[in-house]
Amino acid sequence: MSTPTALSTDELIEDLSSFVTESPSSYHAAAVTAQRLVEAGFTHLGEHQDWPVEPGRYVVVRDGAVLAWVIPQGAGPTTPLRVLGAHTDSPGFKLKPKSTVVRQGWVQAGVEVYGGPLLNSWLDRELRLAGRIVTRDGATHLAATGPVARIPQLAIHLDRQVNNDGVKLGKQQQTMPILAVAGSQEAAAEADVLDLVSRSAGVGADQVDGYDVVIADAQAPARFGTKNEFLASGRLDNLSSVYAGLQAICAADGSAGVIPILAAFDHEELGSASRSGAAGPFLEEVLDRIYEGLQATVSQRAQAYAGSWHLSADAGHAVHPNYSERHDPANRPLPNAGPLLKINANQRYTTDAPGAAMWAQVCRAAGVPSQEFVANNDIPCGSTIGPITATRLGLRTVDVGVPLLSMHSAREMCGVDDIAYLRDAVIAFFTQELTV
């Protein structure tokens, strides 16, 4: 793996594109992140084993979540944390049980809406099936097909008012992807959804006892714009932040006298309430084991937390030129002008004055521009894992992220410079001394 700070913006975007393509599901994202970290010298730990207590670089995976950290030389029971929090999942669709449906001579996939996708954006795209399957022997396998499915839009000849009334999709009836024509029982059997998925993992469908499989856009990420300054891709919310954190943790050298941590959780799009989500116990359990290895008392651990910071990195909104009235009239972020500092008076984002000052120090140290995001008062904003981690652990938390257009679309877009800016800012967050 190349040195993160040595990658040019062009190289970074090419590598991010590969990372997104290799990560069609949260389970793939966690596995690919761990694999890249191991290649960079991290030790892959299992939750069922004793963990080493000596300084080193470590990574652990739980389902679709991955945590990595660096214990520097000289770390002690009061050494504070610098946590970069992100999430691996994206809105879309997930396979239901009895996932093969035959209707009107077509083979279709039975799917359930996952999170809050822009449903219309999934129409007329070639789609993949990807996720994990568990076989009878208890083994877990990652599975990912090529482009095998599509949700076709109804022709305008059969809906003459669609351009006036808009596309309105019933989540049950009208979002089921097609995979094949069921001209015969044999043809239908060959297009069995679970069989397609299991064969992509090299196992038979009759061996599958359980699965978590999602639908993913099969189109590769691509740059565009008059100066090639934009990136179009699926799952930029929030693999852009996971990737920046991955690059930054590889560059963390322990020089700041802190414990840098990359914490990429699953299920953020559902509210984070799971064993691998930010509202679950994963991060706290890992911190318990880290500080136990450092022989910290309860008081010493409280001291460490008091000096710690959590940077909650999740994508935010760029101003949309066609819907400018939906944005705050004074704060109008643009692509390639730097990552967002996300602010909300009602603590949907956790940024406060000390947090804003910390972020300003980090960006100055990295030579990175930044811009503020705040919601229009008439349009409630979303939220992130920031308030969840701040509430669970009491860590001082700041919300940031790259600005996007088309958030929660099957294909989002960002500015290419913002990916490099976020990487550099997170590297500074992990490595620089802070006065706040």
N, C-alpha and C positions, 0 to 999 in steps of 0.2 A: 504494500500500500504506500502511495506517495506521501511525502510530508505534507500535511494539510496546508500549512502556510506557504508552501512552495507552489501550490496549484494556482494557475492563472484563472481568471474568471471563466474563460472559454473551457479550460480543462475541468473546472469545478462544475459547470453546467452539464458538460458531457457525462461526468461521473454521477451527478445527481440524477440525470436521466436514466442511467443504467441502474441506479439504486431503486428508483421508482418502478422501473420495468421488472426488476427482480422481486418486488414487494407488492404483489397484487392483493394480498390480505395482510391483516395485522400479524398473523403467525409467521408469514414470510418476512415481514419487516423486522420482527424481533430476531429471527434466525439469521437473516442477512447481516443485521447490525452486529450480532455476536460473532459471526464468522469473520467479518472485517476487523473487528477488534482483536480476535485471536491472531489474525495475520499481522496485526500491528504490535503483537507482543503481550496482549492481555491473557490471563489465565481463566479458562472457562470453568466455573464452579457449579456444582450441583447442590440443590437445596437439601438433599438427603445426606450430605457428607459434612465432616468437620472442615471448617475453613481455616486457611493459614492466618497467622497473626502478624507476620512480618510485613514490612513495607513491600508494595508491589502494585500491579495493575490487574484488576479482576472484573469479570462480567458474569452475570447470572440471568437466566431466562425463566420466566413463568408464563406459560401459555403465550399470549400475544404481547407480553410486556418484557422489557429488557432493562436491566440496571447495570451500569458500569461505574467503577470508581478507581481512584488512585490513592493509595496510602503512601505519603511521602516519607523520606528519611526524616527522623526526628519527630514524627507525629506522636502526640500524647493524648491523654484523656480529656483535655480541654481544647484540642485542635478543632476549629470550626469547619463548617461545611460550605461549599458553593454548589448548589444543586441546579442543574438545568432540567426543567420538567417539560415534557412534550407528550404527544400521544400518537399511537401507531394506526388507529382505525380511521375510516372515512365513511361518510354516509353512502348508502346504496341499497343493495338487496341481498338477502340471505336465503339459501335454499330451505324449503320446508321439508318435513317428513313426507314420504310418498311423493318425491320431487318430480317424477315423470307424469305428465298429464297429456292425454290424447284428446284433442278437440277438433271437430270439423276436418278430420284428415291430417291434422298437424300434430307433431310432437312438441310439447312445450315444457318449460321448467316451472314448477310451482315455487314461487318466491314470496318472501315477506319483506316489507320495507324495513330497512335498518337505518335508524336515526332520521334525519331530516333532509333527504336529498331533494334537489330540484328535479322533480320527476320528468319534466319535459326534456331535460338535457340528455336523458338516457335513450331517447328515441333514435332509431335509425343509426345505431352504432354497432360495430362488431364487438362482441363481448366475450370475455373469458370466464371460466369457473375456477375458483382457487380457494384454498383453505387447508384444513387438516382433517385427516380421517384416522380413526382408531380401529385397529383390526382385532380379531378374536384373541390373538396372543397378547393383547394389551399394548402393542407398539403403536406409536403415533407417527404418521407419515404426512409430509407436506405434499400437496397435490396442486397442479396448475395446468389447465388445458391451454391450447391455442384459441383463436377466435372460432367459437362454435355456436354462438347464439346472437339474437337480435330482437329488439322490441320495435316492430314496424309501425310507423305512423299511418293513420287512415288517410287515404287519398282525398284531395280537396273535392273531387267529383262526388264523393259520398258524404261530404260535410261542407256544404257551400258557405256556411257562416263562420268557418273556423278562423278566418283572418279578422273577423269582426268581434267574435265572442271569445277567442282564445282557445287553446287546447286544454280540455278538462279531462283528466285521467282518473278513472276509478282505480283505487289501489289494488283491489282484488281482481277485477275483470280485465283491466286494460294495461297491466304492466307485466304480463307473463311473457317471457322471451320465447321465440320459436327456435327450434333446433333442427327439425327435419320434417319431411312429409312422411306420414305413416301410411304408405300405400299398401302395406301388408303387415301381418304380425311380425314377420322377420325383420322388416325395415324398422318397425317401432322398437323391437328388441335391441337392434343395433344402435339406436339412438337413446337408449336408456341413460338418463342423466347421471345417476350414481355410478353406472358402469363407465361412462366417459371419464368421470373424475377419478375413480379408483385406478383405471388403466393408466392415467397420466402419472400416477404414483407407483406403478408397477405391481399392483395387487389386484385381486379379483373382487368384484362387487359382493360376492357371496361371503367374503372374509371380513366385510366392514360391519362393525357393531355400532359405530357412531361417527358423526361428521359435523363440522362447522365450516360451511362453504359459502362464499360470497360471490357476487357478480362483479367483475372489474372490466373497465374499458380496455380493449385490446390495442388501441392505437398508441404508437410510441410517442413519447414527448418530442416536441419540436420547437425550435426557435423561429420567431417571425418578427415583423416590424421593419420599418425603413432602414434601420441600422442593426437589425437582428437583436434588438434590445429586450425582447420579451420571450418568455417561455410558456408554452401551452402544455398542460399535462394533467392527467388525473392525479388525485390524492396529494396535491400540494398542501392541502389542509389535512394532515399536518406533517407529512413526510419532509417538507422543507425544513421544519424545526428539528425533527429527528436527525436529519442529515447534517445540519449545522452543528448539532450537539455531538454527533459522531466524529466529525472532523475536529472539533474543539477538544474533546476528551483525549484524542490521540496526541494532541499537541500539548496537553497539560504536563508540566514538568516538575510540579511540586514546589516551585520556587516561591510561591506566595504564602507558604506555611498553612495551607488549607487542604481539605479533602474534597477534590472535585468529583462530582457525581453526575452522570447522565441517567435520568429516570424517564424512560419512554413507556407510558402506560397504555393499556387497551381500554376500550369501551367509554372513551370520553364523549363520543357522540350520543351515548345513551344515558349520560349522567354520572358515569365513573363508578357506580356502585357494584363492584364485583371483586373477586379475589385478585384480579390483575389490573383493576382500575385504580385511579388516584384516591378514591374514597375507601379503598380496601387497605389491607394491612401490609402490602408488599414492601413499600419503602421503609416503613417503621420497623419491620422485621429485619431487613437488611441493616438498618442503622443500629438496631439492638446488637447484632452480631459484630458489626464493626467496632462499636464502643466497648463491647465485652472483650474483644481482642486487645483493645487499648487499656483495659482494666479501669474503666471509668466508673466512678461512683455516680449515684443519682445527681448529686450536687455538681459534679464535674461535667456531666452530660448536659445539665441545664446551662452551665457556663458556655459550653461549646455551642449549644443552640442559640444562645443570646448573641453570639458573634457571627452567626451564619446568615447566608442569603439564599433565597430560592428565586431563580429567574424562570417564570412560567412563559414558555415560548409557544405561541399558537398564532396561526395566520389571522390577519385582520383585514379591514376593508380599505381599499383605495377609493377615492371619489369617482363615482360613475358619471361620465359626462352627459349621458342621456336621462339620468335620474338625479340630477344634482340637488333637487329639493329634498331628497331623502337623507341628505348628509347635514352635518353641522355647518352653518354658514361661514364660520371662521376657520375651522380646522378641516383642511381638505388634502389628505395625503395623496401622493402620487407615486407610481412605480419608479424605482431607481433613484429615489431621494432618501433612502435609508430606512431601516426597520422602524416599526411603530412603537411608541410608548403608549400603552393602552390605559385609559383613565375613565373611571366611572364613579360618580358620587355615591352610588348605592352599593358599592363594593362588588359589582358583577366582575370588575377587574380590581385587583388589590393595590394598584400603585398609589402610594402616598408621597408626601414631600421628601422624606428620607430616601424612599425608593427611587424617586425621580432624580435625586442628587446622585445616588449610586450609579444609576444608568448613565447619567451625564459624565461621570468620571470614567466609566468603562468605555464609552464611545470616544471620549477625548483621547484616552490611552491608545485606542485602536485606530484613531484617525478616521472614524466612521461618522457620517451624518445620521441624524435621527429626526423623526417627526412625530407629533402627537396625534392620537386618534381619540375622539370623544363622540358619542352618539348624538343624533338629533333628539331633542327632548320628547318629540312626539312618537318616536320609534324606539321601543325598548331594545337594548343591545343583548347579545348573547353573553355567555360566560365561559370560563376556562377551568383548568385544574388549579389555577392559582388560589382562589378562595378556599378550595377543598384542602390543599396541602397546608395553607396558612392556618386553617382551623384545626386540622388534625395534629400538627406538630408545633405550631406557634412560631414557625420560621418567618422572618421578614421576607416579604414576597413582592415582586414586581412583574407586571404583565407586559410582554413585548411580542413582536412577530412581524413577518414580512407582509406588506400590503398586497391583496389580491383583488382581481375582478372575477366574477362568476363563482364566488365561493359556494360550495356544496353542489356545484355542477359536476357532471361526469368528467368535465375537462375544464380546469381552472387556468388562470394565467397570472404570472407575476413578472417583475422586472429582474433581469439576470444579475444586475449589480447588487440587488438587495440580498441575494443568496450569499454573495461574498461578504457583504457588509455584516450580515448576521453572524456568519462564521467568525469573522475577525472580532466582532464584539464579544461573542461567547468565549473565544480564546482569551481575550483580555479579562473577562469575568473570572475565568479559571486561574489566571496567572498573575494578575496585577494586585499590588497592595491597595487597599481601599481605606479612606479616612472617614467613611460614614459608618 
